[in-house]
C-alpha cells in the first residue's frame, strides 16, 4: 500500500478519522480534488501543490513559495520515483485545484 505524506512523515496534523478541527488538520489530508492522484487519499501523495501544509516544523505557504523546498523533500522524491513514468506534473495538479 502506498503511504500518504502524513503517514510517511508521521505528521501530527492528521488524526484517525480526521477528528482534529479544520484549523489543526493539514490541508493535504482534506483536499479531495486530488483524491486518488498517485494512489493517495485526498492530496496525500501530491502535498507539494497544496498551500498551508506543515513541513520542516512550520506551516508552508503557496505552491510558488514552497516548491523549491518540496523538490528536495524525501517524500516528494519517493513519490516521483514510485510513479515514474505516470508521475503527474505539478502544473496538471494545480489545474485540478481551481
Secondary structure, DSSP 8 states (H G I E B T S, - for coil): ----HHHHTT-SS--GGG-S-TTTS-HHHH-GGGTTGGG-STTTT-GGGSTT-EETTEE---HHHHHHHHHT-HHHHHHHHHHTTS---HHHHHHHH-
